[in-house]
Amino acid sequence: MQTVEGAKVELGQYRGLDIKKPETVVSDAELAAAVRQEQKSGTKPVDVEGRSVRLGDVAVIDFAGYRDGKLFDGGSGTDYPLEIGSGAFIPGFEEQLVGAQAGEEVDVNVTFPQDYGAPDLAGQDALFKVTVKKIQEYRYPEMTEEEKKRVADRLRAQKEQFSEEQFESALIREIVKHSSVEVTDIALAKESEAMLGEWKALMRMNKIDPDQYYQMTGLNDQKIREQLRPQAEERLRSRLVLEAVAQAENIEATEEAIEKELDSLAAQYGLPKETVREKLNDGHFDSMKSNIRVRGAMEVIKNSVR
């Protein structure tokens, strides 16, 4: 039995696991989709006239949602650019706009999913009064063979990284399954809060305002925390188990490893190494050393697979 970050961990087998790394395969369909996404990147949709809405178009819409003949909160919007086929709205919503003309009003009938974030709407039928104000389409620039090759190389690198992450996740799950980890409510609440912050940062990075998203979905901070709780517990258990492996293998964050990590952070943020060092408080420094130990533990585990 070991003690890691105040938690008790009884470590199971972590060496000699019989788990294979998934092969990295890039299909023609994946490559075509990646090329299309690259063409789309930085390209703004342009207005089109004289035809109806098609899959892949952007329909600029006003909409108002009714349940039992009454408007419901968070179900209305104006000048909303909805990419048809993106799956951004309730299942069945976007498809009913296909064939509509600019200026046309469309009645869209949907059923909210049973697991919808707003309990009073989950599983309920609703009518959306939708006005299609504009129809837009993406016009993609041509790409040279060299540009397509760069996209293919990048996709393969991404797939390789994903394969490595799958491999590591499978190994960690196997170790956690055969280990005993006591997770406290305080540690789990802290991990859930950290993941909530990461989720909001990701939303903003994708130019989605979390408050507006809450209004559209009926969710809030507490509901997101509850949704993230199983992932937070899994992540917490995984880290504690890897820290226990680091302890068992006497893996430490050496000065050499710390300096290498500081070099990496300096390059990532475009700052002098000493500036990065000065900006790291004790908590960040401890976290950095923990990450070094955990990566070392992961290498031990991977290098010992059968």
C-alpha positions as CSV (number, residue, x, y, z in Angstrom):
1,M,0.0,0.0,0.0
2,Q,1.4,3.4,-1.0
3,T,0.3,6.9,-0.2
4,V,0.1,9.3,-3.2
5,E,-1.1,12.9,-2.8
6,G,-2.8,11.8,0.4
7,A,-4.6,8.9,-1.3
8,K,-4.0,5.3,-0.5
9,V,-3.0,3.2,-3.6
10,E,-2.6,-0.6,-3.7
11,L,-0.8,-1.0,-7.0
12,G,-1.6,-4.0,-9.3
13,Q,0.5,-5.4,-12.1
14,Y,2.0,-2.7,-14.3
15,R,4.9,-4.5,-16.0
16,G,4.5,-7.1,-18.7
17,L,1.0,-6.2,-19.8
18,D,-0.3,-8.0,-22.9
19,I,-1.6,-5.0,-24.8
20,K,-0.7,-4.0,-28.3
21,K,-0.5,-0.6,-29.9
22,P,-3.1,0.0,-32.6
23,E,-1.9,0.3,-36.1
24,T,-1.9,3.7,-37.7
25,V,-4.0,3.6,-40.9
26,V,-5.1,6.6,-43.0
27,S,-8.0,5.9,-45.3
28,D,-8.8,7.7,-48.6
29,A,-12.0,9.0,-47.1
30,E,-10.1,10.4,-44.1
31,L,-7.6,12.1,-46.3
32,A,-10.3,13.6,-48.5
33,A,-12.1,14.9,-45.4
34,A,-8.8,16.4,-44.1
35,V,-8.1,18.1,-47.5
36,R,-11.6,19.5,-47.5
37,Q,-11.2,20.8,-43.9
38,E,-7.9,22.5,-44.9
39,Q,-9.6,24.1,-47.9
40,K,-12.4,25.3,-45.6
41,S,-10.0,26.7,-43.0
42,G,-10.0,30.5,-43.2
43,T,-12.6,30.4,-45.9
44,K,-15.8,32.4,-45.3
45,P,-19.1,31.3,-46.8
46,V,-20.5,33.6,-49.5
47,D,-24.1,34.5,-50.2
48,V,-25.9,32.6,-53.0
49,E,-29.1,33.3,-54.7
50,G,-31.5,31.4,-57.0
51,R,-31.5,28.1,-55.3
52,S,-32.6,26.4,-52.1
53,V,-30.7,25.1,-49.1
54,R,-28.4,22.1,-49.6
55,L,-26.4,20.0,-47.2
56,G,-23.1,21.8,-46.5
57,D,-24.7,25.2,-46.9
58,V,-24.8,27.8,-44.1
59,A,-28.4,28.9,-43.5
60,V,-28.6,32.3,-41.7
61,I,-31.8,31.9,-39.7
62,D,-34.1,33.4,-37.1
63,F,-35.9,30.8,-35.0
64,A,-38.3,30.5,-32.1
65,G,-39.1,27.3,-30.2
66,Y,-42.6,26.4,-28.9
67,R,-43.7,23.6,-26.7
68,D,-47.4,23.1,-26.2
69,G,-48.0,26.3,-28.2
70,K,-45.8,28.5,-25.8
71,L,-42.4,29.9,-26.3
72,F,-39.8,28.3,-24.1
73,D,-36.7,29.9,-22.6
74,G,-33.4,29.6,-24.6
75,G,-35.2,28.4,-27.7
76,S,-35.0,31.6,-29.8
77,G,-32.3,33.2,-31.8
78,T,-31.7,35.7,-34.6
79,D,-29.2,35.8,-37.5
80,Y,-27.8,32.4,-36.5
81,P,-25.4,30.9,-39.0
82,L,-26.3,27.2,-39.0
83,E,-24.2,24.9,-41.1
84,I,-26.5,22.3,-42.5
85,G,-25.3,18.8,-41.7
86,S,-23.0,19.9,-38.9
87,G,-25.1,18.3,-36.2
88,A,-25.0,21.5,-34.1
89,F,-28.7,21.6,-33.4
90,I,-31.2,19.0,-32.2
91,P,-31.3,15.8,-34.3
92,G,-33.6,16.2,-37.2
93,F,-33.6,20.1,-37.1
94,E,-31.1,20.8,-39.9
95,E,-32.4,18.3,-42.3
96,Q,-35.8,19.9,-42.4
97,L,-34.3,23.1,-43.7
98,V,-32.9,21.4,-46.9
99,G,-34.9,22.6,-49.8
100,A,-36.0,25.9,-48.2
101,Q,-35.6,29.2,-50.1
102,A,-34.2,32.4,-48.7
103,G,-37.1,34.4,-47.2
104,E,-39.1,31.2,-46.6
105,E,-40.7,30.4,-43.2
106,V,-40.4,26.7,-42.2
107,D,-42.0,24.8,-39.4
108,V,-39.5,22.4,-37.9
109,N,-40.8,19.6,-35.7
110,V,-38.4,17.9,-33.4
111,T,-38.2,15.7,-30.3
112,F,-35.6,16.6,-27.8
113,P,-33.2,13.8,-26.8
114,Q,-34.0,11.9,-23.6
115,D,-30.6,13.0,-22.2
116,Y,-31.1,16.7,-23.1
117,G,-29.5,19.1,-20.6
118,A,-32.7,20.9,-19.7
119,P,-34.9,18.3,-17.9
120,D,-38.2,20.1,-18.7
121,L,-37.4,19.7,-22.4
122,A,-35.8,16.2,-22.4
123,G,-37.9,13.8,-24.5
124,Q,-40.5,16.5,-25.3
125,D,-41.9,17.4,-28.8
126,A,-41.3,21.0,-29.9
127,L,-42.1,23.2,-32.9
128,F,-39.5,25.7,-34.2
129,K,-40.7,28.6,-36.4
130,V,-37.7,29.2,-38.6
131,T,-37.1,32.0,-41.1
132,V,-34.3,31.4,-43.6
133,K,-32.9,34.9,-44.1
134,K,-29.9,34.0,-46.2
135,I,-28.3,31.0,-47.9
136,Q,-24.5,30.8,-48.0
137,E,-22.0,28.3,-49.4
138,Y,-18.3,27.6,-49.1
139,R,-16.2,28.0,-52.2
140,Y,-13.0,26.1,-51.7
141,P,-9.7,27.1,-53.3
142,E,-7.8,24.5,-55.3
143,M,-4.8,22.8,-53.6
144,T,-1.6,21.8,-55.2
145,E,-0.3,18.2,-54.9
146,E,2.5,19.5,-52.6
147,E,-0.2,21.1,-50.3
148,K,-2.2,17.9,-50.3
149,K,1.0,15.9,-49.3
150,R,1.5,18.3,-46.4
151,V,-2.1,17.7,-45.3
152,A,-1.5,13.9,-45.6
153,D,1.7,14.0,-43.6
154,R,0.0,16.1,-40.9
155,L,-2.9,13.7,-40.8
156,R,-0.6,10.6,-40.4
157,A,1.2,12.4,-37.6
158,Q,-2.1,13.1,-35.9
159,K,-3.2,9.5,-36.3
160,E,0.1,8.3,-34.9
161,Q,-0.3,10.5,-31.9
162,F,-3.9,9.3,-31.4
163,S,-2.7,5.7,-31.7
164,E,-0.1,6.4,-29.0
165,E,-2.7,8.0,-26.8
166,Q,-5.0,5.0,-27.2
167,F,-2.2,2.7,-26.4
168,E,-1.3,4.6,-23.2
169,S,-5.0,4.9,-22.2
170,A,-5.5,1.1,-22.6
171,L,-2.4,0.4,-20.5
172,I,-3.6,2.8,-17.7
173,R,-7.1,1.4,-17.7
174,E,-5.7,-2.1,-17.3
175,I,-3.5,-1.0,-14.3
176,V,-6.3,0.9,-12.7
177,K,-8.6,-2.1,-13.1
178,H,-6.2,-4.3,-11.1
179,S,-5.3,-1.6,-8.5
180,S,-7.1,-0.2,-5.5
181,V,-7.3,3.6,-5.3
182,E,-9.1,5.6,-2.6
183,V,-10.4,8.8,-4.1
184,T,-11.6,11.4,-1.7
185,D,-14.6,13.7,-2.4
186,I,-12.4,16.8,-2.0
187,A,-9.9,15.5,-4.6
188,L,-12.7,14.6,-7.0
189,A,-14.4,18.0,-6.6
190,K,-11.1,19.7,-7.3
191,E,-10.5,17.6,-10.4
192,S,-14.1,18.2,-11.7
193,E,-13.6,22.0,-11.2
194,A,-10.3,21.8,-13.1
195,M,-12.0,20.0,-16.0
196,L,-14.8,22.5,-16.0
197,G,-12.2,25.3,-16.5
198,E,-10.6,23.3,-19.3
199,W,-14.0,22.8,-21.0
200,K,-14.8,26.5,-20.9
201,A,-11.3,27.4,-22.3
202,L,-11.9,24.9,-25.1
203,M,-15.3,26.4,-25.9
204,R,-13.8,29.9,-26.0
205,M,-11.0,28.7,-28.2
206,N,-13.7,27.5,-30.7
207,K,-15.3,30.9,-30.4
208,I,-18.3,29.6,-28.5
209,D,-19.4,31.6,-25.5
210,P,-20.2,29.2,-22.6
211,D,-23.0,31.4,-21.2
212,Q,-24.7,31.5,-24.6
213,Y,-24.2,27.7,-24.9
214,Y,-25.9,27.4,-21.5
215,Q,-28.8,29.5,-22.7
216,M,-29.3,27.3,-25.8
217,T,-28.9,24.0,-24.0
218,G,-30.4,24.6,-20.6
219,L,-27.1,23.5,-19.0
220,N,-25.1,25.3,-16.2
221,D,-21.8,25.0,-14.4
222,Q,-23.2,22.4,-11.9
223,K,-24.7,20.2,-14.7
224,I,-21.4,20.3,-16.6
225,R,-19.5,19.3,-13.5
226,E,-21.9,16.4,-13.0
227,Q,-21.3,15.3,-16.7
228,L,-17.6,15.6,-16.2
229,R,-17.5,13.8,-12.9
230,P,-16.9,10.3,-14.3
231,Q,-14.1,11.6,-16.5
232,A,-12.6,13.5,-13.6
233,E,-12.6,10.4,-11.4
234,E,-11.0,8.3,-14.2
235,R,-8.3,11.0,-14.8
236,L,-7.7,11.3,-11.0
237,R,-7.3,7.5,-10.6
238,S,-5.1,7.3,-13.6
239,R,-2.7,10.0,-12.3
240,L,-2.6,8.5,-8.8
241,V,-1.7,5.1,-10.2
242,L,1.0,6.5,-12.4
243,E,2.4,8.4,-9.5
244,A,2.4,5.1,-7.6
245,V,4.3,3.4,-10.4
246,A,6.8,6.3,-10.3
247,Q,7.3,5.7,-6.6
248,A,7.7,2.0,-7.0
249,E,10.3,2.5,-9.8
250,N,12.1,5.4,-7.8
251,I,11.5,7.8,-10.7
252,E,12.4,11.4,-9.8
253,A,12.3,14.7,-11.7
254,T,16.0,15.2,-12.2
255,E,17.6,18.6,-12.7
256,E,18.3,17.6,-16.3
257,A,14.7,16.7,-16.9
258,I,13.5,19.9,-15.3
259,E,15.8,22.0,-17.4
260,K,14.6,20.2,-20.5
261,E,11.0,20.8,-19.5
262,L,11.7,24.5,-19.0
263,D,13.3,24.7,-22.5
264,S,10.1,23.1,-23.9
265,L,7.9,25.6,-22.1
266,A,10.1,28.5,-23.2
267,A,9.8,27.4,-26.9
268,Q,6.1,26.9,-26.5
269,Y,5.4,30.3,-25.2
270,G,8.1,32.2,-27.0
271,L,9.7,33.5,-23.8
272,P,13.2,33.4,-22.4
273,K,13.8,30.3,-20.2
274,E,14.6,32.4,-17.1
275,T,11.3,34.3,-17.6
276,V,9.4,31.0,-17.6
277,R,11.3,29.9,-14.5
278,E,10.5,33.1,-12.7
279,K,6.8,32.9,-13.6
280,L,6.4,29.4,-12.2
281,N,5.1,29.4,-8.6
282,D,5.5,26.5,-6.2
283,G,2.3,24.9,-7.3
284,H,3.2,25.0,-11.0
285,F,6.7,23.8,-10.3
286,D,5.3,20.8,-8.3
287,S,2.9,20.0,-11.1
288,M,5.7,20.1,-13.7
289,K,7.8,17.7,-11.6
290,S,4.8,15.4,-11.2
291,N,4.3,15.4,-15.0
292,I,7.9,14.4,-15.5
293,R,7.6,11.5,-13.0
294,V,4.3,10.4,-14.6
295,R,5.9,10.4,-18.1
296,G,8.8,8.4,-16.8
297,A,6.4,5.9,-15.3
298,M,4.5,5.6,-18.6
299,E,7.8,4.8,-20.4
300,V,8.5,2.0,-17.9
301,I,5.1,0.5,-18.5
302,K,5.2,0.8,-22.3
303,N,8.8,-0.6,-22.6
304,S,7.8,-3.7,-20.6
305,V,4.7,-4.8,-22.6
306,R,4.7,-8.3,-23.9
